[in-house]
């Protein structure tokens, strides 16, 4: 997937050294006239590790509601540990 970016954004990304861009060319932008644009194509190197999800995905507010007896009869919180 490519993301179109402006010349200013390209220069900011170039300063980080973390992204790959390629020129797209001049385009007409309503209210601004012609602008040079680029494609953001990805990162240089591996992506940072994403945090892993917790095994307990029950939102705490639902657990509190259930403990006060006001939860939907169909809602059964996951009590596995």
MOPAC internal coordinates of N, CA, C and O (Angstrom, degrees):
PM7 1SCF
backbone

  N    0.0000 0     0.00 0     0.00 0    0    0    0
  C    1.4359 1     0.00 0     0.00 0    1    0    0
  C    1.5255 1   108.39 1     0.00 0    2    1    0
  O    1.2310 1   120.70 1   -41.69 1    3    2    1
  N    1.3102 1   116.27 1   138.31 1    3    2    1
  C    1.4549 1   121.95 1   177.09 1    5    3    2
  C    1.5151 1   109.40 1  -112.52 1    6    5    3
  O    1.2310 1   120.79 1   -33.77 1    7    6    5
  N    1.3204 1   116.10 1   146.23 1    7    6    5
  C    1.4554 1   122.13 1   176.57 1    9    7    6
  C    1.5166 1   107.55 1  -120.03 1   10    9    7
  O    1.2310 1   120.53 1   -51.53 1   11   10    9
  N    1.3231 1   116.60 1   128.47 1   11   10    9
  C    1.4654 1   120.51 1   179.10 1   13   11   10
  C    1.5266 1   109.11 1   -76.84 1   14   13   11
  O    1.2310 1   120.54 1   -48.07 1   15   14   13
  N    1.3314 1   116.58 1   131.93 1   15   14   13
  C    1.4651 1   121.42 1   179.89 1   17   15   14
  C    1.5210 1   110.08 1  -131.55 1   18   17   15
  O    1.2310 1   120.91 1   -22.43 1   19   18   17
  N    1.3174 1   115.86 1   157.57 1   19   18   17
  C    1.4626 1   121.45 1   178.91 1   21   19   18
  C    1.5300 1   110.19 1   -80.94 1   22   21   19
  O    1.2310 1   121.36 1   -10.29 1   23   22   21
  N    1.3189 1   115.01 1   169.71 1   23   22   21
  C    1.4651 1   121.50 1   177.21 1   25   23   22
  C    1.5335 1   110.56 1   -60.74 1   26   25   23
  O    1.2310 1   120.18 1   138.56 1   27   26   25
  N    1.3397 1   117.25 1   -41.44 1   27   26   25
  C    1.4698 1   120.76 1   179.81 1   29   27   26
  C    1.5253 1   111.76 1   -62.21 1   30   29   27
  O    1.2310 1   120.52 1   136.72 1   31   30   29
  N    1.3207 1   116.61 1   -43.28 1   31   30   29
  C    1.4671 1   120.41 1   178.82 1   33   31   30
  C    1.5206 1   109.96 1   -65.50 1   34   33   31
  O    1.2310 1   120.14 1   139.95 1   35   34   33
  N    1.3250 1   117.34 1   -40.05 1   35   34   33
  C    1.4646 1   120.86 1   178.16 1   37   35   34
  C    1.5222 1   110.62 1   -58.07 1   38   37   35
  O    1.2310 1   120.47 1   134.52 1   39   38   37
  N    1.3384 1   116.70 1   -45.48 1   39   38   37
  C    1.4702 1   119.92 1  -179.84 1   41   39   38
  C    1.5301 1   111.18 1   -63.63 1   42   41   39
  O    1.2310 1   120.19 1   140.04 1   43   42   41
  N    1.3278 1   117.23 1   -39.96 1   43   42   41
  C    1.4655 1   120.63 1   177.98 1   45   43   42
  C    1.5295 1   110.84 1   -63.85 1   46   45   43
  O    1.2310 1   120.37 1   137.63 1   47   46   45
  N    1.3327 1   116.91 1   -42.37 1   47   46   45
  C    1.4663 1   120.30 1   179.03 1   49   47   46
  C    1.5220 1   111.32 1   -68.26 1   50   49   47
  O    1.2310 1   120.31 1   143.29 1   51   50   49
  N    1.3358 1   117.01 1   -36.71 1   51   50   49
  C    1.4638 1   120.42 1   178.42 1   53   51   50
  C    1.5280 1   111.33 1   -61.06 1   54   53   51
  O    1.2310 1   120.24 1   144.99 1   55   54   53
  N    1.3305 1   117.15 1   -35.01 1   55   54   53
  C    1.4724 1   120.25 1   179.98 1   57   55   54
  C    1.5252 1   111.75 1   -65.19 1   58   57   55
  O    1.2310 1   119.99 1   152.85 1   59   58   57
  N    1.3360 1   117.63 1   -27.15 1   59   58   57
  C    1.4664 1   119.83 1   179.90 1   61   59   58
  C    1.5238 1   111.57 1   -78.73 1   62   61   59
  O    1.2310 1   120.49 1   152.20 1   63   62   61
  N    1.3318 1   116.66 1   -27.80 1   63   62   61
  C    1.4578 1   120.42 1  -177.21 1   65   63   62
  C    1.5181 1   113.77 1    72.04 1   66   65   63
  O    1.2310 1   119.83 1  -164.96 1   67   66   65
  N    1.3227 1   117.94 1    15.04 1   67   66   65
  C    1.4647 1   121.10 1  -174.33 1   69   67   66
  C    1.5226 1   114.89 1  -107.53 1   70   69   67
  O    1.2310 1   119.98 1   177.13 1   71   70   69
  N    1.3480 1   117.64 1    -2.87 1   71   70   69
  C    1.4597 1   119.23 1  -172.16 1   73   71   70
  C    1.5202 1   112.16 1  -131.00 1   74   73   71
  O    1.2310 1   121.36 1   -27.62 1   75   74   73
  N    1.3350 1   115.00 1   152.38 1   75   74   73
  C    1.4610 1   122.69 1   177.77 1   77   75   74
  C    1.5245 1   107.67 1  -105.71 1   78   77   75
  O    1.2310 1   120.75 1   -53.15 1   79   78   77
  N    1.3332 1   116.17 1   126.85 1   79   78   77
  C    1.4652 1   121.31 1   177.31 1   81   79   78
  C    1.5165 1   109.10 1  -128.66 1   82   81   79
  O    1.2310 1   121.06 1   -19.84 1   83   82   81
  N    1.3300 1   115.57 1   160.16 1   83   82   81
  C    1.4628 1   120.65 1   173.71 1   85   83   82
  C    1.5270 1   107.62 1  -141.79 1   86   85   83
  O    1.2310 1   120.13 1   -31.26 1   87   86   85
  N    1.3409 1   117.36 1   148.74 1   87   86   85
  C    1.4592 1   119.09 1  -179.01 1   89   87   86
  C    1.5255 1   111.74 1   -67.54 1   90   89   87
  O    1.2310 1   120.88 1   -40.62 1   91   90   89
  N    1.3052 1   115.93 1   139.38 1   91   90   89
  C    1.4599 1   121.09 1   174.46 1   93   91   90
  C    1.5157 1   109.28 1  -101.08 1   94   93   91
  O    1.2310 1   120.43 1   140.40 1   95   94   93
  N    1.3290 1   116.77 1   -39.60 1   95   94   93
  C    1.4546 1   121.10 1  -179.72 1   97   95   94
  C    1.5142 1   111.92 1   121.49 1   98   97   95
  O    1.2310 1   121.55 1     6.14 1   99   98   97
  N    1.3159 1   114.63 1  -173.86 1   99   98   97
  C    1.4556 1   121.47 1  -178.80 1  101   99   98
  C    1.5261 1   109.84 1   -81.48 1  102  101   99
  O    1.2310 1   120.98 1   -42.96 1  103  102  101
  N    1.3290 1   115.74 1   137.04 1  103  102  101
  C    1.4620 1   120.84 1   174.19 1  105  103  102
  C    1.5219 1   108.73 1  -133.58 1  106  105  103
  O    1.2310 1   120.73 1   -23.52 1  107  106  105
  N    1.3102 1   116.21 1   156.48 1  107  106  105
  C    1.4683 1   122.34 1   176.95 1  109  107  106
  C    1.5250 1   107.98 1   -88.37 1  110  109  107
  O    1.2310 1   120.69 1   -57.76 1  111  110  109
  N    1.3364 1   116.29 1   122.24 1  111  110  109
  C    1.4566 1   121.83 1   179.13 1  113  111  110
  C    1.5230 1   108.31 1  -112.14 1  114  113  111
  O    1.2310 1   120.87 1   -57.47 1  115  114  113
  N    1.3090 1   115.95 1   122.53 1  115  114  113
  C    1.4629 1   121.07 1  -177.67 1  117  115  114
  C    1.5333 1   109.96 1   -56.58 1  118  117  115
  O    1.2310 1   120.96 1   -52.97 1  119  118  117
  N    1.3154 1   115.77 1   127.03 1  119  118  117
  C    1.4545 1   121.43 1   178.89 1  121  119  118
  C    1.5154 1   114.78 1    84.73 1  122  121  119
  O    1.2310 1   119.75 1   171.34 1  123  122  121
  N    1.3381 1   118.08 1    -8.66 1  123  122  121
  C    1.4651 1   121.31 1  -178.60 1  125  123  122
  C    1.5139 1   112.93 1  -125.13 1  126  125  123
  O    1.2310 1   119.94 1   162.53 1  127  126  125
  N    1.3049 1   117.72 1   -17.47 1  127  126  125
  C    1.4569 1   120.43 1  -177.25 1  129  127  126
  C    1.5120 1   111.19 1    87.37 1  130  129  127
  O    1.2310 1   120.68 1    26.79 1  131  130  129
  N    1.3397 1   116.30 1  -153.21 1  131  130  129
  C    1.4667 1   120.12 1  -179.14 1  133  131  130
  C    1.5220 1   110.48 1   -80.62 1  134  133  131
  O    1.2310 1   121.39 1   -42.59 1  135  134  133
  N    1.3277 1   114.96 1   137.41 1  135  134  133
  C    1.4667 1   121.43 1   178.36 1  137  135  134
  C    1.5173 1   109.64 1  -134.49 1  138  137  135
  O    1.2310 1   121.19 1   -36.52 1  139  138  137
  N    1.3184 1   115.33 1   143.48 1  139  138  137
  C    1.4609 1   121.12 1   172.60 1  141  139  138
  C    1.5222 1   107.73 1   -79.84 1  142  141  139
  O    1.2310 1   120.46 1   -49.69 1  143  142  141
  N    1.3253 1   116.72 1   130.31 1  143  142  141
  C    1.4592 1   120.75 1   178.53 1  145  143  142
  C    1.5241 1   110.02 1  -125.34 1  146  145  143
  O    1.2310 1   121.72 1   -16.44 1  147  146  145
  N    1.3055 1   114.31 1   163.56 1  147  146  145
  C    1.4636 1   122.35 1  -178.35 1  149  147  146
  C    1.5160 1   108.46 1  -136.52 1  150  149  147
  O    1.2310 1   121.16 1   -17.20 1  151  150  149
  N    1.3200 1   115.38 1   162.80 1  151  150  149
  C    1.4623 1   121.95 1   173.21 1  153  151  150
  C    1.5238 1   108.37 1  -100.17 1  154  153  151
  O    1.2310 1   120.52 1   -48.45 1  155  154  153
  N    1.3267 1   116.60 1   131.55 1  155  154  153
  C    1.4577 1   121.74 1   168.10 1  157  155  154
  C    1.5173 1   105.15 1   -89.49 1  158  157  155
  O    1.2310 1   120.82 1   -63.09 1  159  158  157
  N    1.3300 1   116.03 1   116.91 1  159  158  157
  C    1.4690 1   120.09 1  -172.79 1  161  159  158
  C    1.5204 1   114.08 1  -103.50 1  162  161  159
  O    1.2310 1   119.90 1   161.87 1  163  162  161
  N    1.3144 1   117.81 1   -18.13 1  163  162  161
  C    1.4620 1   119.03 1   179.65 1  165  163  162
  C    1.5067 1   111.64 1   156.55 1  166  165  163
  O    1.2310 1   121.55 1    11.77 1  167  166  165
  N    1.3099 1   114.63 1  -168.23 1  167  166  165
  C    1.4677 1   122.47 1   179.61 1  169  167  166
  C    1.5222 1   110.04 1   -98.46 1  170  169  167
  O    1.2310 1   121.15 1   -23.11 1  171  170  169
  N    1.3171 1   115.41 1   156.89 1  171  170  169
  C    1.4591 1   119.93 1   171.06 1  173  171  170
  C    1.5217 1   106.36 1   -92.09 1  174  173  171
  O    1.2310 1   119.74 1   -60.65 1  175  174  173
  N    1.2850 1   118.09 1   119.35 1  175  174  173
  C    1.4537 1   120.59 1  -179.54 1  177  175  174
  C    1.5181 1   111.81 1    89.87 1  178  177  175
  O    1.2310 1   121.00 1     5.46 1  179  178  177
  N    1.3365 1   115.69 1  -174.54 1  179  178  177
  C    1.4644 1   119.94 1  -175.55 1  181  179  178
  C    1.5248 1   112.12 1   -71.18 1  182  181  179
  O    1.2310 1   121.29 1   -29.26 1  183  182  181
  N    1.3189 1   115.14 1   150.74 1  183  182  181
  C    1.4610 1   120.82 1   175.16 1  185  183  182
  C    1.5172 1   108.80 1   -74.38 1  186  185  183
  O    1.2310 1   120.17 1   -28.01 1  187  186  185
  N    1.3259 1   117.29 1   151.99 1  187  186  185
  C    1.4658 1   118.96 1   177.94 1  189  187  186
  C    1.5215 1   110.45 1   -65.37 1  190  189  187
  O    1.2310 1   120.76 1   -28.61 1  191  190  189
  N    1.3216 1   116.15 1   151.39 1  191  190  189
  C    1.4645 1   120.69 1  -179.87 1  193  191  190
  C    1.5194 1   109.88 1   -65.00 1  194  193  191
  O    1.2310 1   120.97 1   -41.37 1  195  194  193
  N    1.3091 1   115.75 1   138.63 1  195  194  193
  C    1.4609 1   120.83 1   177.08 1  197  195  194
  C    1.5192 1   108.93 1   -88.63 1  198  197  195
  O    1.2310 1   120.25 1   -35.81 1  199  198  197
  N    1.3241 1   117.13 1   144.19 1  199  198  197
  C    1.4687 1   118.42 1   177.55 1  201  199  198
  C    1.5243 1   110.14 1   -66.08 1  202  201  199
  O    1.2310 1   120.83 1   -33.68 1  203  202  201
  N    1.3132 1   116.01 1   146.32 1  203  202  201
  C    1.4616 1   119.88 1   179.04 1  205  203  202
  C    1.5235 1   109.43 1   -85.97 1  206  205  203
  O    1.2310 1   120.96 1   -30.60 1  207  206  205
  N    1.3087 1   115.78 1   149.40 1  207  206  205
  C    1.4655 1   120.99 1  -179.12 1  209  207  206
  C    1.5185 1   110.18 1   -75.96 1  210  209  207
  O    1.2310 1   121.11 1   -31.33 1  211  210  209
  N    1.2920 1   115.48 1   148.67 1  211  210  209
  C    1.4531 1   121.86 1   175.41 1  213  211  210
  C    1.5281 1   108.85 1   -70.24 1  214  213  211
  O    1.2310 1   120.33 1   -30.00 1  215  214  213
  N    1.3159 1   116.97 1   150.00 1  215  214  213
  C    1.4586 1   120.17 1   177.31 1  217  215  214
  C    1.5213 1   111.28 1   -71.25 1  218  217  215
  O    1.2310 1   119.86 1   149.99 1  219  218  217
  N    1.3342 1   117.87 1   -30.01 1  219  218  217
  C    1.4610 1   121.39 1   178.02 1  221  219  218
  C    1.5167 1   108.26 1   -91.60 1  222  221  219
  O    1.2310 1   120.78 1   -76.62 1  223  222  221
  N    1.3229 1   116.11 1   103.38 1  223  222  221
  C    1.4605 1   121.38 1  -176.68 1  225  223  222
  C    1.5207 1   112.55 1  -101.07 1  226  225  223
  O    1.2310 1   119.69 1  -169.09 1  227  226  225
  N    1.3328 1   118.21 1    10.91 1  227  226  225
  C    1.4571 1   120.70 1   179.32 1  229  227  226
  C    1.5196 1   108.82 1   -77.78 1  230  229  227
  O    1.2310 1   119.79 1   -60.36 1  231  230  229
  N    1.3393 1   118.00 1   119.64 1  231  230  229
  C    1.4617 1   119.36 1   177.66 1  233  231  230
  C    1.5252 1   110.29 1   -60.22 1  234  233  231
  O    1.2310 1   120.40 1   -41.37 1  235  234  233
  N    1.3136 1   116.84 1   138.63 1  235  234  233
  C    1.4633 1   120.63 1  -175.29 1  237  235  234
  C    1.5218 1   112.51 1   -59.97 1  238  237  235
  O    1.2310 1   119.69 1   146.82 1  239  238  237
  N    1.3435 1   118.20 1   -33.18 1  239  238  237
  C    1.4642 1   118.53 1  -179.46 1  241  239  238
  C    1.5268 1   111.13 1   -66.28 1  242  241  239
  O    1.2310 1   119.57 1   148.78 1  243  242  241
  N    1.3443 1   118.42 1   -31.22 1  243  242  241
  C    1.4643 1   120.30 1   177.33 1  245  243  242
  C    1.5208 1   110.82 1   -70.76 1  246  245  243
  O    1.2310 1   120.37 1   143.53 1  247  246  245
  N    1.3158 1   116.89 1   -36.47 1  247  246  245
  C    1.4572 1   120.64 1   178.27 1  249  247  246
  C    1.5230 1   109.71 1   -64.21 1  250  249  247
  O    1.2310 1   119.95 1   137.12 1  251  250  249
  N    1.3357 1   117.70 1   -42.88 1  251  250  249
  C    1.4666 1   121.40 1   179.11 1  253  251  250
  C    1.5267 1   110.73 1   -64.30 1  254  253  251
  O    1.2310 1   119.94 1   137.23 1  255  254  253
  N    1.3341 1   117.72 1   -42.77 1  255  254  253
  C    1.4662 1   120.81 1   179.39 1  257  255  254
  C    1.5222 1   109.79 1   -61.40 1  258  257  255
  O    1.2310 1   120.46 1   134.84 1  259  258  257
  N    1.3298 1   116.73 1   -45.16 1  259  258  257
  C    1.4659 1   120.83 1  -178.58 1  261  259  258
  C    1.5265 1   110.62 1   -62.67 1  262  261  259
  O    1.2310 1   119.60 1   140.31 1  263  262  261
  N    1.3208 1   118.36 1   -39.69 1  263  262  261
  C    1.4601 1   120.81 1  -177.42 1  265  263  262
  C    1.5279 1   111.78 1   -68.56 1  266  265  263
  O    1.2310 1   120.01 1   160.59 1  267  266  265
  N    1.3425 1   117.58 1   -19.41 1  267  266  265
  C    1.4616 1   121.21 1   177.43 1  269  267  266
  C    1.5322 1   111.70 1   -96.08 1  270  269  267
  O    1.2310 1   119.86 1  -174.07 1  271  270  269
  N    1.3138 1   117.87 1     5.93 1  271  270  269
  C    1.4503 1   121.96 1   175.07 1  273  271  270
  C    1.5163 1   115.15 1    76.51 1  274  273  271
  O    1.2310 1   119.61 1  -161.80 1  275  274  273
  N    1.3384 1   118.35 1    18.20 1  275  274  273
  C    1.4547 1   119.95 1  -178.84 1  277  275  274
  C    1.5206 1   112.26 1  -109.72 1  278  277  275
  O    1.2310 1   119.81 1  -167.57 1  279  278  277
  N    1.2842 1   117.97 1    12.43 1  279  278  277
  C    1.4613 1   120.46 1  -178.11 1  281  279  278
  C    1.5217 1   110.40 1   -81.24 1  282  281  279
  O    1.2310 1   121.23 1   -18.25 1  283  282  281
  N    1.3014 1   115.25 1   161.75 1  283  282  281
  C    1.4529 1   121.71 1   175.74 1  285  283  282
  C    1.5250 1   108.70 1   -60.74 1  286  285  283
  O    1.2310 1   119.77 1   -38.78 1  287  286  285
  N    1.3363 1   118.05 1   141.22 1  287  286  285
  C    1.4713 1   119.65 1   178.87 1  289  287  286
  C    1.5262 1   112.31 1   -59.90 1  290  289  287
  O    1.2310 1   120.26 1   154.34 1  291  290  289
  N    1.3393 1   117.11 1   -25.66 1  291  290  289
  C    1.4650 1   119.68 1  -179.36 1  293  291  290
  C    1.5203 1   112.17 1   -81.10 1  294  293  291
  O    1.2310 1   119.99 1   160.56 1  295  294  293
  N    1.3157 1   117.62 1   -19.44 1  295  294  293
  C    1.4674 1   120.12 1  -177.10 1  297  295  294
  C    1.5203 1   110.34 1   -77.97 1  298  297  295
  O    1.2310 1   120.60 1   -57.56 1  299  298  297
  N    1.2974 1   116.46 1   122.44 1  299  298  297
  C    1.4538 1   122.31 1   175.93 1  301  299  298
  C    1.5229 1   107.65 1  -125.32 1  302  301  299
  O    1.2310 1   119.23 1   -73.35 1  303  302  301
  N    1.3285 1   119.08 1   106.65 1  303  302  301
  C    1.4635 1   119.43 1  -179.34 1  305  303  302
  C    1.5197 1   110.80 1   -62.88 1  306  305  303
  O    1.2310 1   120.97 1   -31.86 1  307  306  305
  N    1.3023 1   115.75 1   148.14 1  307  306  305
  C    1.4580 1   122.32 1   178.54 1  309  307  306
  C    1.5177 1   108.03 1   -74.79 1  310  309  307
  O    1.2310 1   120.08 1   -68.40 1  311  310  309
  N    1.3245 1   117.46 1   111.60 1  311  310  309
  C    1.4627 1   120.95 1  -177.63 1  313  311  310
  C    1.5174 1   112.18 1  -100.25 1  314  313  311
  O    1.2310 1   120.48 1  -171.09 1  315  314  313
  N    1.3413 1   116.68 1     8.91 1  315  314  313
  C    1.4660 1   119.44 1   178.01 1  317  315  314
  C    1.5167 1   109.42 1   -67.67 1  318  317  315
  O    1.2310 1   120.57 1   -37.85 1  319  318  317
  N    1.3231 1   116.52 1   142.15 1  319  318  317
  C    1.4678 1   120.28 1   177.92 1  321  319  318
  C    1.4946 1   110.72 1  -117.39 1  322  321  319
  O    1.2310 1   120.10 1   180.00 1  323  322  321

